[in-house]
Amino acid sequence: MEGLNPEILAEICSSKMPFGKYKDTVIADLPINYLEWFHRQGMPKGKLGMQLSTIYEIKLNGLMDLLTPIRGKVHVEKPKKRVYKF
């Protein structure tokens, strides 16, 4: 990840997943198993694929602390808690 642009990290902390099981989840909050699945199946093309690949590498290498100062600046809505009724 040579020459990583700080704007890319800010986008990862504010952009939401546009589809799938984790639709409307902030990309930085996606679970690693979901990112691993994308890695095995093939990342989407374009900007979303680049964002998913970047957060996958960050999480895989234990570098989430890189996002801490950025996340402090970006207002992120907390995900709603899911209620399961049995």
N, C-alpha and C positions, 0 to 999 in steps of 0.2 A: 504494500500500500504506500508506495513512494509518492511524495508530494501530495499528501492528503489535504484536501481543501476543507477549511473549517465550516464553510457553508453546507457541505455535504453532511457533516455531523449534526449541524443544527436542523437540517431537513429530516434526518433520521429520527431526531427527538421530537419532531412536530407532525410529520406526515403519518397518515393512517393507512393501514392495509385496505386496499379498495375492494377485495373480494375474499371469498373462502371462509373457512371455519373461524378465522380471527378477523373478519371484516370489522372495520372501525377501531381496531387496536393500533396504538402507536407502534410504529415499526421497531423502535428500540425496546418495546415491551414484549415482543413476540418470543415465545418459548424456544429454547435451543432445539428441541426435538422437531418442531415445525420447520425451522431453518435447515436442519439436517435433512429432512425429507425433501425440501426444495433443492438442496445441494445434490442429493442422489438423483432426483428426477430431472433436474435442469432448472436453473433460475430463469424467471421470465426475461424477455428481451427489454432493452431500454433502461430508463432511469430507475424503475422499480427493481429490476434485476440487480443493478449496481448498488442500490441501497440495501437490498437483502443480502447480497454478497458481502458488503462492508460490515453490516451488523453481525453476520455469521462469523466473520473473521475476528471481530472484536470480542464476541462472546466466547468463541472457541479458544482464544488465547488469553482469556481472563483480563481483558482490558476495559471493562465497563466503567472503571474509574475515570477514563478519558471523557466520558459523557457527563460526569457529575457537575462540572462548572457550567456546561452548556444547558443542562436540564434545569439548572437554577434560574436561567434567564428565560427559558421557554415556558409559557403557561400551558400545562397539559391537563386536560380533564381526566380525573380518575375514572377508571372503568367502573361501570355499575356492577354491583355484586349480583351474581346469578342466584336465583332462589329455585331450588329443586323441590318439587312437591311429590311425595310418594303416596 
